[in-house]
Amino acid sequence: MTVEVVLYGAPGCHLCDVAKGVLDRQRELLGFDLQVVDISGDAELERAYREQIPVVFVGGRKAFKYRVDPVELARRVTLASQTGS
């Protein structure tokens, strides 16, 4: 089963660009599906995430905000693939 990783961010967000780079590199190694969601213009997503972006969910669970740790990402993706999340 492939694990879904979702990055919530916005254009012009430097930390979002850095997080996306980490996720892109790790995706090649770990084989997860990456979805990038632009929160701009979506009032609900802006309210939920604007002060925390980038926000990353792994297997439906909030895993990171501001920065993505590659080692912790690998642990969470592995765990999610084993539990079917």
N, C-alpha and C positions, 0 to 999 in steps of 0.2 A: 504494500500500500504506500502511495506517495503522500508525504506530509505537505500540507499547505502552509506556507509562510506568507503573511500579509504585512506590508509596510504601509502605514498611514503617514503621509507627509504632504508637503506643499512646494510649489516652485519657489526658488530663491532661498530655500532653507539649506544652509551649508551642512548642518548635521544630517539632514535627510540624504544629501548627496553622498556623504561619507558612509552612512548606514547602507545605502543602496550598493555602493562599491563592495563593502564587506559581504553583503548578501549575495551579490553576483559571483564573487570569488568562491564563496562557500557552497553555493548551489552546484557548481561544477563538481565539487568533492562529495557533497552529501546527497545530491539528487532530489532535492525538494522542489515543489512548485512554488513559484514566487508571483504574488499579485501585488502590484503597487497601486494604492488608492490615493488620489489627489483629493484632499479634504476641502480645497478652495471652493467657495460658493455653495457648499452644502452646510446649511445652518446646524443641523444635528451633529455632523462630524466635526465641524468647527468647535462647537460647544464641548464635545467630548474630548477632543485631542489637541486643539490648537496650542495650549500651554505646555504640552508634553512632547510634541513631535521632534523627531520621528518616534512613532510607536510601532512596535513589531509584535505580532501575534504568531505563535507557533502551534499548529494543530488546534486552533480555536482558543488558545489561552494567551493572555497578555504575558509577554516574555521580557520585553525591553522597552525602555524609553530613553531618548537622547542618544545613547550609544549601544552598539551591538558588540558583544564579546564573542569572538569566533569559537572559543572553547566551550562556553556555555551554550551557544547556539547548537553546536554539534551534539552536546549532551541532550538538549531539549528535543532536537529533531530525532535522535535515536530513540529516546523515550517515547515520543509521540508515535513513531513508526511501530514500536513494539506493543503499545497499548491500543493502537487503532484510532487514535485521536486525529 
